[in-house]
């Protein structure tokens, strides 16, 4: 990839230079770009109208363990992700698409998204 | 006139389907590896049972993105017949070719037994060789076969006469005793029972021939 670069106020010319590998250390790499990284967690739960027999079985095991008073137990999934995106809105857009089309099946599941920049 | 049987990593009923169609009924059949996109020359495609991609995430959730299924969506839109059996039914719901979803059996057991079914609709080519309310017996073998859908979807299925098979004795808690459904057009059928395991008299019963024959009828 070639890039145009202003050489400075004393030289009214534009130089063509090749940006160096972004992986090189900063002192040797004037074009290092840091893309924001985000950490996300998507929680996937069965919709309340959908029976959760595995949750019911676990609830009865809680009773056998001697833990009383567990009146509701429903099992979901937690998906942890790290991703790079230009900004938070874009990160959110990508994660919402991912959650809705892959991580959860909206016919039977709901999902919630927790997002923070790392 | 020939039939394709999709082979995903983790499919385990692909050979049974081929034995039923080619071995028992003489229908030319070829396998379709999950990365294949060429469905030319096929009149029907079967998504067989098994555990596609290990059933990771949800049954059928990863299989939905297989290259062969991109072609299958076009194939179905052109009216090609698609039969999804067991895991194949789960894939069809994840893919959106059929409504609803299949969830964990109510009693948490992996159920492996014969199930008596009522033919609930003879509207489509899959079952129009039978009479309404005829009963057939097919084996079931699944841990996640409890059909679930919204009340609205259920009403729509009934209005469009899309419920193809119902269990006489509901084994898994499916809404409306549903064992299999078609799309409104009638060219796509998904069901949890295994018709391919009831085609060879040696293994007990030939009621499944109705559906395997219907691939090309």
Boltz contact constraints between the chains, C-beta under 6 A:
constraints:
  - contact:
      token1: [A, 50]
      token2: [B, 148]
      max_distance: 6.0
  - contact:
      token1: [A, 53]
      token2: [B, 104]
      max_distance: 6.0
  - contact:
      token1: [A, 53]
      token2: [B, 106]
      max_distance: 6.0
  - contact:
      token1: [A, 53]
      token2: [B, 108]
      max_distance: 6.0
  - contact:
      token1: [A, 57]
      token2: [B, 108]
      max_distance: 6.0
  - contact:
      token1: [A, 105]
      token2: [B, 58]
      max_distance: 6.0
  - contact:
      token1: [A, 105]
      token2: [B, 101]
      max_distance: 6.0
  - contact:
      token1: [A, 107]
      token2: [B, 101]
      max_distance: 6.0
  - contact:
      token1: [A, 108]
      token2: [B, 101]
      max_distance: 6.0
  - contact:
      token1: [A, 108]
      token2: [B, 103]
      max_distance: 6.0
  - contact:
      token1: [A, 108]
      token2: [B, 148]
      max_distance: 6.0
